[in-house]
Amino acid sequence: MRWLALILPDLALQTHLRGIAEPGAIAITDPGPPVRVLAVSHAARLAGIQPGHSVPAALAMLPGLQLRPRDRMAEQALLQEVACWASAYTPRLSLDPPDGIVLDIAATLKLFGGADAIEQTLHEGLRHQGLRIATAQAPTPLAARWLARCPTPHRPHVPADWQARLDALPLDLLADGSDVSPASLALLADIGLRTMGEVRTLPRAGLARRQASAVIQTQARAYGETPDLRTEFVPPPSYRSHLPLSWPTIQIDPLLFASRRLIAGLCSWLTARHAGIDHCRLTLIHERGGEQAIDILTGTPSRNEAQLNLLVREHLGRIELSQAIDSLAIEAREPRPLVQPVGDLFGDPAGGREHASMLVDRLRARLGLEGVRQLRSRNDHRPERASQAIPFDPRPSRSPPIATQRPRGDRPLWLLPQARPIADPARLRLLRGPERIETGWWDGQDIRRDYYLAETPDAARWWIFQELDPPQAWFVHGYFA
């Protein structure tokens, strides 16, 4: 077995800070009692504030300090998001509350290039999401967790003397991830024990008589003497993430920064499921209640982070914020299987379609859904009714084509909204025609026309017609490129 423990040592702080580009002096408080500082940002630490300080003392040192209460529910939600992302590297992992995840990577070492590559990818990927982690590897999950708590420079991943490294760990770690009580730790400290190795030298029968059996069981799990059974984590079928801002804002730049964090988490979740999405919803939550939803649509299923960020930028660039925004949320449902493109010796023929689809996605984000339309054929011979502009739908049509016969002759792609009279038809040279169209009598908008392809003196080509009814006037109906 090869277990990798992933610890978020600043989970309480990063839950509040990861959506902020430049966090100021912020302190996370534990409700207590008494209320004390639990974690501090870098700016607050530079001012001398440390975890454990009382709130009055911290405010006396830095009156402008921002206080945030600890949010345990948000911490566990963030831990699950990280687990979703990490499941891309192994299907076997477990949550290890309150701030850890353990991954069994034995079966995926070759797939991802070894332990070094996996560990480096975890650090880089989560740093991209605004998270700092500590990792370590060992043959048991509890040992990996303890080693991640006490990192040492230049450590090998799974040294042959990993048990010796456990022996050197401080006694206090016995309570981390176990049922060892403070009373048991105090008992061991009172008899002069300081390390795990010293505890192992004690007779187990003596510990059991002193009601310290949890110490025996915990060390047995850590040293691989008894199984450490854990519940496997299963990624949820849909994705939702919430990210608070440092303060309410109507500026676009802070919203873009926070949205990039959310998109990074979403794409990680999709990667773990080998899936993509063609729709997700970004919700801007107002300071005084209410929310503003933005639907992000892609022409084809995608998990391209750069593409989604670009679409979010287009949307945020055109909306009007009625109130200040204090948090963002993103939600995606119904992920679709996504097949990665295979390289081709002579180039990628699908590349052009992908670029065209991306252009349409950006236009829809910038102009709105009604601002991008497509033509659909109709079963009508009248040119002005032969096609219909409808909102763009990237999905291929499943209905059979309406037109069963191609119209005779050449027709321009774009017609004029209204046919324009021709003042001097004699100056035009007729190249082809007539094409007679007589139809529409059943709805009271019948037409009787002869259509021609004509050329002007400056070599432009027009699509013109002559009315068959008096006064048999001439009109131009469209232009050829």
Residue, then its C-alpha position, 0 to 999 in steps of 0.5 A: m500500500r502507498w498512502l499519500a496524506l494531503i493536509l490543508p493546515d490553513l483551512a480555516l483561513q483559506t476558506h475566507l481568503r482564496g477568493i481575494a487577490e490581495p488580502g489585508a490584515i484578517a484574523i479568523t476567530d474561534p467562538g470559544p469561549p473565550v473568543r480567540v484568534l485561530a488563524v491570521s493572514h500574512a499582513a496580520r502576522l507582520a503586525g505581530i498578531q499570532p494565533g491564540h491572542s485574545v480578540p481585544a489584544a489583537l485589536a489593540m495591536l492593529p485597530g484595522l484588523q478584520l475579524r471573521p468568525r470560523d465557518r466549519m461548514a464552509e471548511q468541510a465544503l472546501l475539503q470535499e471540493v479538494a477531494c473531488w479534484a484529487s479523485a482525478y489521480t486515484p479512485r481510492l481516497s477518503l476524507d480525513p477531517p477536519d482538514g485532511i484527505v488520504l489517497d491510496i496512490a499505489a495503483t496509479l503511480k505508473l499512470f502519472g509518472g511516479a510519486d514525485a509527479i503526483e505530489q508536485t501536481l497536487h501542490e501546483g494544482l491546488r496552489h492554482q486554486g489559492l490553497r496551500i497544502a502539506t503532503a507526505q507518504a507512508p504505508t499507512p494512512l495515519a502515518a502519512r497524516w502524522l508525517a504531513r503534520c511534521p514535514t522535514p526538508h529533503r525527506p524521502h517519500v517512503p523511507a525504509d525507516w519510516q517507522a523510525r521517523l514515526d518514533a521521533l514524532p512528538l507525543d501530541l500527534l497521538a490525538d490527531g485523527s484518533d480517539v486519544s483523550p487529553a487525559s491519556l496524553a496528560l498521563l503519558a506526559d506526567i511519566g516523562l514521555r515525549t515521543m511516539g517511540e517512547v510510548r511504544t516501549l511501554p507495556r501494553a497491559g499497563l496502558a490498558r489498566r490505566q484506561a489508555s487503550a485508545v493509545i494502543q489502538t491508534q499506534a497499532r493503526a499508524y504502524g501497520e499492525t492492525p487494519d485502518l479501514r476507511t470509507e471511500f469518498v464518492p464525488p457528487p453527481s453535481y457540482r456547487s461551490h461558494l466563495p465569499l469576497s473580502w468585502p462587498t464590491i461592484q468592481i469587476d476585477p475582484l469578481l473576475f479573480a474570484s470566478r477564476r478560483l471557482i472555474a478552476g475548482l469546477c474544471s478539476w471536478l470535471t477532470a476527475r469525472h472525465a466529463g465536460i459541460d455545455h452549461c453552468r451557472l455563476t451566481l452573484i450574491h448581493e450584500r443585502g440579499g437577492e442574487q444575479a444569475i449568469d448562465i455560461l453556455t458553450g457550444t459543445p461539452s468542454r472543461n477548458e478552463a481558459q475558455l470558461n474564464l473568457l466567457v465569464r469575462e464577456h458576461l461580467g463585462r456587459i452586466e449592470l450590478s444593481q447592488a454590491i456583491d459579497s460572494l459568488a457561487i457556481e453550479a454545474r449539473e449533468p456533466r457529459p462524457l468528454v472524449q479527448p481529441v486524438g492527434d492527427l499526422f496531417g493536422d486536426p480537422a476539428g480544430g476549425r470547428e472548435h474555433a468557430s464554436m468558441l467564437v459563437d460562444r463569445l458572441r453569445a456571452r457578449l451580445g446575449l442569446e437573442g443577439v446571435r441567430q441562425l437561419r432555418s429553412r422553411n417549406d415555403h417557395r416565397p424567398e422572403r419566407a424560405s428561411q427564418a432567423i431563430p436563436f442559435d442552437p449549437r446542438p445538431s438538428r434531429s428533425p429531417p430537412i424540410a426542403t426536399q428540392r433545391p431551388r433552381g438557379d443561384r440565390p444570394l445568401w442574404l436578402l434585403p429586408q424589403a425589396r427595393p424598386i429599380a429606377d432604371p432597369a434598362r441599365l442592367r444586363l440579364l444573365r440568367g432567368p426568368e425563374r417564375i414563382e407564383t405561390g401564397w394564394w392560401d394566406g392572402q400574401d400571394i406573389r407572382r414574380d419572375y426572378y433574374l440574375a442581373e449585372t450592373p455596369d460596375a460588374a455587381r450582381w443583383w438578384i432582381f424580379q419583375e412583378l407579373d401584375p401591373p404595373q410590372a415594376w422591377f425590384v432588387h431583392g438581394y445582392f451577391a458577394 
